[in-house]
Amino acid sequence: MTAPHAIDGAALLDEVEAFHRRFNVFPTEAAYVAVALWDAHAHLIDCFETTPRIAFLSPEPGSGKSRALEIVELLTPRPVATVSASANALYRLVDSAEGLPTVLFDEVDTIFGPKAGADEALRGFLNAGYRRIGGALRCVGEGSNQNAQVFNSYCAVAMAGLGSLPDTVLTRSVIVRMRKRAPNEKVEPYRQRIHEKQGHALRDRLAKWADTVRDQVAQAWPTMPDGVTDRPADVWEPLLAVADAIGGDWPGRARAACLELISAAHDNDEASLGVRLLTDLRDKVFCGADRMPTAAIIECLLRMDDAPWGDLDDKPINSRTLARLLGQYVTPANKPIKPRGIRTPSGFPKGYYADDLTDAWTRYCPPSPEESATSATSATPQVNRGESVADTATPLRHMSAEAATQSALAH
């Protein structure tokens, strides 16, 4: 039975969404839904097994990322904003008796990558704190009197940065890809002295609402949209649980946003180099052929527009690099993929067999384009059943398998 003075969660979250809209132009309606739900989930973080990170990313400065963090800071419990922090300091912050903080990282792109040095420890903090069971083992004490202690790292984290982030962070995040505002997109100027009080009033009401649904949310197992499993399900489960507790049109909006943002994340994320190679081999090189000489494969890869194969560490892909990349994956017999001899009328060059690649294609590559099944007539050099098949469709773009074989024998 509804209490006489029950808080209308749907109306409250509508206000939270409207507050964000005053100061930020997000790229999609789904982003507003996700951010508002994320604000609310931060007040219920003790109810969940996982807490998704939220990442505001853009290719250029001036896209509203820092402003988005500022608004999130007003609406979430115990916010701690930083552009520079040590992992040890954050572990101690999370483990303090004051309660779980909401950590807000601006310019987070500067703490990752090969030049980040000691800041790489922050990646461990972000990854470990995604799950409640995560933590860090540290020695605590003075001199030789040291004791091992596990520091908790589970807390809500919002990030803003340029470019992208490591896959280990992105896959644990709801990603909002920000853009510069168009001339016709207007927002209200943010004035901290005025708007901080308004944001804090909403934050306090969110906290009161959260206390009324805490037990309900802790026992919730929200239904996932079709196809949302594994890590994406872990990321979105807390947000959908919050949406179900809020009611109104939020459960439907939340699931629609879930599907849209997961799809957008896949569209924007660059596949690993190995997955890109496997996919290109399947869709643009083999195209139904059962074997290909190494030389023909490399020739095809180097002629692909908008592909990385012509510039890997400042040099084009070669047979050694090809073997190293494919050797990370295994055949259906669980053996590393390696080049094997291919019998052709012109010799016995090294190459690769489709049968060896099939298992990796199935496990790692995205679904093939619908037209790939009928693209066996595409203009790629093929060696089929030990015989060369010259490419007559586009002779200027691709070498024939005969030429590829001669090249392989020459080397």
CORWOSUL-V979721 format. One record per pair of residues at least 4 apart in sequence whose C-alpha atoms are under 7 Angstrom apart, sorted by sequence separation. I is the first residue (numbers start at 0). GAP is how many residues later the second one is. D is the distance in whole Angstrom. If there is no record, write none. Layout:
i=I gap=GAP d=D
i=I gap=GAP d=D
This chain:
i=1 gap=4 d=7
i=7 gap=4 d=6
i=8 gap=4 d=6
i=9 gap=4 d=6
i=10 gap=4 d=6
i=11 gap=4 d=6
i=12 gap=4 d=6
i=13 gap=4 d=6
i=14 gap=4 d=6
i=15 gap=4 d=7
i=16 gap=4 d=6
i=17 gap=4 d=6
i=19 gap=4 d=6
i=20 gap=4 d=6
i=26 gap=4 d=7
i=28 gap=4 d=7
i=29 gap=4 d=6
i=30 gap=4 d=6
i=31 gap=4 d=6
i=32 gap=4 d=6
i=33 gap=4 d=6
i=34 gap=4 d=6
i=35 gap=4 d=6
i=36 gap=4 d=6
i=37 gap=4 d=6
i=40 gap=4 d=6
i=63 gap=4 d=6
i=64 gap=4 d=6
i=65 gap=4 d=6
i=66 gap=4 d=6
i=67 gap=4 d=6
i=68 gap=4 d=6
i=69 gap=4 d=7
i=70 gap=4 d=7
i=71 gap=4 d=6
i=84 gap=4 d=7
i=85 gap=4 d=6
i=86 gap=4 d=6
i=87 gap=4 d=6
i=88 gap=4 d=6
i=89 gap=4 d=6
i=90 gap=4 d=6
i=91 gap=4 d=6
i=111 gap=4 d=5
i=115 gap=4 d=6
i=120 gap=4 d=7
i=121 gap=4 d=6
i=122 gap=4 d=6
i=123 gap=4 d=6
i=124 gap=4 d=6
i=125 gap=4 d=6
i=140 gap=4 d=6
i=141 gap=4 d=6
i=164 gap=4 d=6
i=165 gap=4 d=6
i=166 gap=4 d=6
i=167 gap=4 d=7
i=168 gap=4 d=6
i=180 gap=4 d=6
i=190 gap=4 d=6
i=191 gap=4 d=5
i=194 gap=4 d=6
i=195 gap=4 d=6
i=196 gap=4 d=6
i=197 gap=4 d=7
i=198 gap=4 d=6
i=199 gap=4 d=6
i=200 gap=4 d=6
i=201 gap=4 d=6
i=202 gap=4 d=6
i=203 gap=4 d=6
i=204 gap=4 d=6
i=205 gap=4 d=6
i=206 gap=4 d=6
i=207 gap=4 d=7
i=208 gap=4 d=7
i=209 gap=4 d=6
i=212 gap=4 d=6
i=213 gap=4 d=6
i=214 gap=4 d=6
i=215 gap=4 d=6
i=223 gap=4 d=6
i=227 gap=4 d=6
i=228 gap=4 d=5
i=229 gap=4 d=6
i=230 gap=4 d=6
i=231 gap=4 d=6
i=232 gap=4 d=6
i=235 gap=4 d=6
i=236 gap=4 d=6
i=237 gap=4 d=6
i=238 gap=4 d=6
i=239 gap=4 d=6
i=240 gap=4 d=6
i=241 gap=4 d=6
i=242 gap=4 d=6
i=245 gap=4 d=7
i=246 gap=4 d=6
i=248 gap=4 d=6
i=249 gap=4 d=6
i=250 gap=4 d=6
i=251 gap=4 d=6
i=252 gap=4 d=6
i=253 gap=4 d=6
i=254 gap=4 d=6
i=255 gap=4 d=6
i=256 gap=4 d=6
i=257 gap=4 d=6
i=258 gap=4 d=6
i=259 gap=4 d=6
i=260 gap=4 d=6
i=261 gap=4 d=6
i=262 gap=4 d=6
i=263 gap=4 d=6
i=264 gap=4 d=6
i=270 gap=4 d=6
i=271 gap=4 d=6
i=272 gap=4 d=6
i=273 gap=4 d=6
i=274 gap=4 d=6
i=275 gap=4 d=6
i=276 gap=4 d=6
i=277 gap=4 d=6
i=278 gap=4 d=6
i=279 gap=4 d=5
i=280 gap=4 d=5
i=281 gap=4 d=6
i=282 gap=4 d=6
i=291 gap=4 d=7
i=292 gap=4 d=6
i=293 gap=4 d=6
i=294 gap=4 d=6
i=295 gap=4 d=6
i=296 gap=4 d=6
i=297 gap=4 d=6
i=298 gap=4 d=6
i=299 gap=4 d=7
i=307 gap=4 d=7
i=310 gap=4 d=5
i=311 gap=4 d=6
i=316 gap=4 d=6
i=317 gap=4 d=6
i=318 gap=4 d=6
i=319 gap=4 d=6
i=320 gap=4 d=6
i=321 gap=4 d=6
i=322 gap=4 d=6
i=323 gap=4 d=7
i=329 gap=4 d=5
i=330 gap=4 d=5
i=342 gap=4 d=6
i=343 gap=4 d=6
i=352 gap=4 d=7
i=353 gap=4 d=6
i=356 gap=4 d=6
i=357 gap=4 d=6
i=358 gap=4 d=6
i=359 gap=4 d=6
i=360 gap=4 d=5
i=367 gap=4 d=6
i=370 gap=4 d=6
i=382 gap=4 d=6
i=383 gap=4 d=7
i=390 gap=4 d=6
i=393 gap=4 d=7
i=394 gap=4 d=7
i=398 gap=4 d=6
i=399 gap=4 d=6
i=400 gap=4 d=6
i=401 gap=4 d=6
i=402 gap=4 d=6
i=403 gap=4 d=6
i=404 gap=4 d=6
i=405 gap=4 d=6
i=406 gap=4 d=6
i=25 gap=5 d=6
i=57 gap=5 d=7
i=110 gap=5 d=5
i=128 gap=5 d=5
i=140 gap=5 d=5
i=164 gap=5 d=6
i=189 gap=5 d=7
i=227 gap=5 d=6
i=270 gap=5 d=6
i=279 gap=5 d=7
i=280 gap=5 d=6
i=281 gap=5 d=6
i=291 gap=5 d=7
i=309 gap=5 d=7
i=310 gap=5 d=5
i=311 gap=5 d=6
i=316 gap=5 d=7
i=329 gap=5 d=5
i=330 gap=5 d=6
i=342 gap=5 d=5
i=382 gap=5 d=5
i=398 gap=5 d=7
i=25 gap=6 d=7
i=44 gap=6 d=7
i=72 gap=6 d=6
i=93 gap=6 d=6
i=109 gap=6 d=7
i=127 gap=6 d=4
i=128 gap=6 d=7
i=139 gap=6 d=5
i=140 gap=6 d=6
i=285 gap=6 d=7
i=309 gap=6 d=4
i=329 gap=6 d=4
i=330 gap=6 d=6
i=341 gap=6 d=5
i=381 gap=6 d=7
i=382 gap=6 d=6
i=93 gap=7 d=6
i=111 gap=7 d=7
i=127 gap=7 d=6
i=138 gap=7 d=6
i=139 gap=7 d=5
i=242 gap=7 d=5
i=243 gap=7 d=5
i=301 gap=7 d=6
i=308 gap=7 d=6
i=309 gap=7 d=6
i=328 gap=7 d=6
i=329 gap=7 d=5
i=340 gap=7 d=6
i=341 gap=7 d=6
i=381 gap=7 d=6
i=56 gap=8 d=7
i=110 gap=8 d=5
i=111 gap=8 d=6
i=138 gap=8 d=5
i=139 gap=8 d=6
i=242 gap=8 d=5
i=300 gap=8 d=6
i=301 gap=8 d=5
i=308 gap=8 d=5
i=327 gap=8 d=7
i=328 gap=8 d=6
i=340 gap=8 d=6
i=341 gap=8 d=6
i=380 gap=8 d=7
i=55 gap=9 d=6
i=110 gap=9 d=7
i=138 gap=9 d=5
i=139 gap=9 d=7
i=326 gap=9 d=5
i=340 gap=9 d=4
i=341 gap=9 d=6
i=380 gap=9 d=7
i=390 gap=9 d=5
i=137 gap=10 d=6
i=138 gap=10 d=6
i=326 gap=10 d=5
i=339 gap=10 d=5
i=340 gap=10 d=6
i=380 gap=10 d=6
i=389 gap=10 d=5
i=136 gap=11 d=7
i=137 gap=11 d=5
i=239 gap=11 d=7
i=242 gap=11 d=6
i=325 gap=11 d=6
i=326 gap=11 d=6
i=338 gap=11 d=6
i=339 gap=11 d=5
i=379 gap=11 d=7
i=388 gap=11 d=7
i=389 gap=11 d=6
i=136 gap=12 d=6
i=137 gap=12 d=6
i=284 gap=12 d=7
i=338 gap=12 d=5
i=339 gap=12 d=6
i=378 gap=12 d=6
i=388 gap=12 d=6
i=389 gap=12 d=7
i=136 gap=13 d=4
i=338 gap=13 d=5
i=387 gap=13 d=5
i=135 gap=14 d=5
i=136 gap=14 d=6
i=239 gap=14 d=6
i=378 gap=14 d=6
i=387 gap=14 d=6
i=16 gap=15 d=6
i=134 gap=15 d=6
i=135 gap=15 d=5
i=221 gap=15 d=6
i=284 gap=15 d=6
i=322 gap=15 d=6
i=378 gap=15 d=6
i=134 gap=16 d=5
i=135 gap=16 d=7
i=134 gap=17 d=5
i=380 gap=17 d=7
i=133 gap=18 d=7
i=134 gap=18 d=5
i=221 gap=18 d=6
i=379 gap=18 d=6
i=380 gap=18 d=6
i=382 gap=18 d=6
i=16 gap=19 d=5
i=133 gap=19 d=6
i=221 gap=19 d=5
i=336 gap=19 d=6
i=378 gap=19 d=7
i=380 gap=19 d=5
i=381 gap=19 d=6
i=15 gap=20 d=6
i=133 gap=20 d=6
i=297 gap=20 d=7
i=380 gap=20 d=5
i=79 gap=21 d=7
i=219 gap=21 d=6
i=78 gap=22 d=6
i=79 gap=22 d=6
i=80 gap=22 d=6
i=81 gap=22 d=6
i=82 gap=22 d=6
i=131 gap=22 d=5
i=235 gap=22 d=7
i=12 gap=23 d=7
i=77 gap=23 d=5
i=78 gap=23 d=5
i=79 gap=23 d=5
i=80 gap=23 d=5
i=81 gap=23 d=5
i=82 gap=23 d=5
i=130 gap=23 d=6
i=76 gap=24 d=7
i=77 gap=24 d=6
i=78 gap=24 d=6
i=79 gap=24 d=6
i=80 gap=24 d=6
i=81 gap=24 d=6
i=82 gap=24 d=6
i=128 gap=24 d=4
i=129 gap=24 d=6
i=216 gap=24 d=6
i=331 gap=24 d=7
i=76 gap=25 d=6
i=82 gap=25 d=7
i=127 gap=25 d=6
i=128 gap=25 d=4
i=216 gap=25 d=7
i=293 gap=25 d=7
i=330 gap=25 d=5
i=75 gap=26 d=7
i=128 gap=26 d=6
i=330 gap=26 d=6
i=331 gap=27 d=5
i=124 gap=28 d=6
i=216 gap=28 d=7
i=330 gap=28 d=6
i=224 gap=30 d=6
i=329 gap=30 d=7
i=328 gap=31 d=6
i=212 gap=32 d=7
i=38 gap=33 d=7
i=42 gap=33 d=7
i=85 gap=33 d=7
i=41 gap=34 d=6
i=42 gap=34 d=6
i=86 gap=34 d=6
i=41 gap=35 d=7
i=68 gap=35 d=7
i=86 gap=35 d=5
i=38 gap=36 d=6
i=38 gap=37 d=6
i=86 gap=38 d=6
i=23 gap=40 d=6
i=65 gap=40 d=7
i=126 gap=41 d=7
i=126 gap=42 d=6
i=343 gap=42 d=5
i=344 gap=42 d=7
i=342 gap=43 d=5
i=343 gap=43 d=6
i=23 gap=44 d=6
i=341 gap=44 d=7
i=343 gap=44 d=7
i=292 gap=49 d=7
i=19 gap=51 d=7
i=107 gap=51 d=6
i=273 gap=51 d=6
i=107 gap=52 d=6
i=108 gap=52 d=5
i=101 gap=53 d=6
i=102 gap=53 d=6
i=103 gap=53 d=6
i=104 gap=53 d=6
i=105 gap=53 d=6
i=106 gap=53 d=6
i=107 gap=53 d=5
i=108 gap=53 d=6
i=100 gap=54 d=6
i=101 gap=54 d=5
i=102 gap=54 d=5
i=103 gap=54 d=5
i=104 gap=54 d=5
i=105 gap=54 d=5
i=106 gap=54 d=5
i=99 gap=55 d=6
i=101 gap=55 d=6
i=102 gap=55 d=6
i=103 gap=55 d=6
i=104 gap=55 d=6
i=105 gap=55 d=6
i=94 gap=56 d=6
i=108 gap=56 d=7
i=292 gap=56 d=6
i=293 gap=56 d=6
i=348 gap=56 d=6
i=94 gap=57 d=6
i=292 gap=57 d=6
i=293 gap=57 d=4
i=93 gap=58 d=6
i=292 gap=58 d=4
i=293 gap=58 d=7
i=91 gap=59 d=7
i=93 gap=59 d=6
i=291 gap=59 d=5
i=292 gap=59 d=6
i=345 gap=59 d=7
i=348 gap=59 d=6
i=90 gap=60 d=6
i=170 gap=60 d=7
i=291 gap=60 d=6
i=345 gap=60 d=7
i=348 gap=60 d=6
i=90 gap=61 d=6
i=93 gap=61 d=7
i=290 gap=61 d=6
i=291 gap=61 d=7
i=90 gap=62 d=6
i=172 gap=62 d=7
i=290 gap=62 d=4
i=346 gap=62 d=7
i=171 gap=63 d=6
i=289 gap=63 d=6
i=290 gap=63 d=6
i=289 gap=64 d=5
i=51 gap=78 d=6
i=50 gap=79 d=5
i=49 gap=80 d=6
i=50 gap=80 d=7
i=299 gap=80 d=7
i=49 gap=81 d=4
i=48 gap=82 d=6
i=49 gap=82 d=6
i=48 gap=83 d=5
i=277 gap=83 d=6
i=282 gap=85 d=7
i=286 gap=85 d=7
i=295 gap=85 d=6
i=278 gap=86 d=6
i=277 gap=87 d=7
i=286 gap=88 d=6
i=287 gap=88 d=6
i=274 gap=89 d=6
i=282 gap=89 d=6
i=286 gap=89 d=5
i=174 gap=90 d=7
i=274 gap=90 d=6
i=291 gap=90 d=6
i=291 gap=91 d=6
i=290 gap=92 d=6
i=288 gap=93 d=6
i=290 gap=93 d=6
i=65 gap=94 d=6
i=288 gap=94 d=7
i=289 gap=94 d=6
i=64 gap=95 d=6
i=284 gap=95 d=6
i=288 gap=95 d=6
i=285 gap=96 d=7
i=299 gap=98 d=7
i=59 gap=102 d=6
i=52 gap=103 d=7
i=53 gap=103 d=7
i=54 gap=103 d=6
i=55 gap=103 d=6
i=56 gap=103 d=6
i=57 gap=103 d=7
i=58 gap=103 d=5
i=52 gap=104 d=5
i=53 gap=104 d=5
i=54 gap=104 d=5
i=55 gap=104 d=5
i=56 gap=104 d=5
i=57 gap=104 d=5
i=58 gap=104 d=5
i=50 gap=105 d=6
i=52 gap=105 d=6
i=53 gap=105 d=6
i=54 gap=105 d=6
i=55 gap=105 d=7
i=56 gap=105 d=6
i=57 gap=105 d=6
i=295 gap=105 d=7
i=56 gap=106 d=6
i=56 gap=107 d=7
i=295 gap=108 d=5
i=294 gap=109 d=5
i=292 gap=111 d=7
i=292 gap=112 d=7
i=294 gap=112 d=6
i=64 gap=113 d=7
i=294 gap=113 d=5
i=41 gap=114 d=6
i=63 gap=114 d=7
i=62 gap=115 d=6
i=62 gap=116 d=5
i=62 gap=117 d=4
i=54 gap=118 d=6
i=61 gap=118 d=6
i=62 gap=118 d=7
i=52 gap=119 d=6
i=53 gap=119 d=5
i=54 gap=119 d=6
i=55 gap=119 d=6
i=56 gap=119 d=6
i=57 gap=119 d=6
i=51 gap=120 d=6
i=52 gap=120 d=4
i=53 gap=120 d=5
i=54 gap=120 d=5
i=55 gap=120 d=5
i=56 gap=120 d=5
i=57 gap=120 d=5
i=51 gap=121 d=5
i=52 gap=121 d=6
i=53 gap=121 d=6
i=54 gap=121 d=6
i=55 gap=121 d=6
i=56 gap=121 d=6
i=57 gap=121 d=6
i=51 gap=122 d=7
i=55 gap=122 d=6
i=73 gap=122 d=6
i=74 gap=124 d=6
i=73 gap=125 d=5
i=74 gap=125 d=6
i=73 gap=126 d=6
i=74 gap=127 d=6
i=75 gap=127 d=6
i=74 gap=128 d=4
i=73 gap=129 d=7
i=30 gap=145 d=6
i=26 gap=150 d=7
i=26 gap=151 d=6
i=25 gap=152 d=6
i=26 gap=152 d=7
i=24 gap=156 d=7
i=23 gap=163 d=6
i=22 gap=164 d=5
i=42 gap=164 d=6
i=21 gap=165 d=6
i=22 gap=165 d=5
i=21 gap=166 d=5
i=22 gap=166 d=7
i=39 gap=166 d=7
i=43 gap=166 d=6
i=22 gap=167 d=6
i=42 gap=167 d=6
i=46 gap=167 d=7
i=43 gap=170 d=7
i=46 gap=170 d=6
i=47 gap=170 d=7
i=46 gap=171 d=4
i=51 gap=183 d=5
i=49 gap=184 d=7
i=50 gap=184 d=7
i=15 gap=186 d=7
i=50 gap=187 d=7
i=47 gap=190 d=6
i=40 gap=197 d=7
i=40 gap=198 d=6
i=8 gap=200 d=7
i=37 gap=201 d=6
i=40 gap=201 d=6
i=6 gap=202 d=6
i=36 gap=202 d=6
i=36 gap=205 d=7
i=36 gap=206 d=7
i=32 gap=221 d=6
i=33 gap=223 d=7
i=32 gap=224 d=7
i=29 gap=227 d=4
i=29 gap=230 d=7
i=29 gap=231 d=7
i=9 gap=236 d=5
i=8 gap=237 d=5
i=9 gap=237 d=6
i=9 gap=238 d=6
i=9 gap=240 d=7
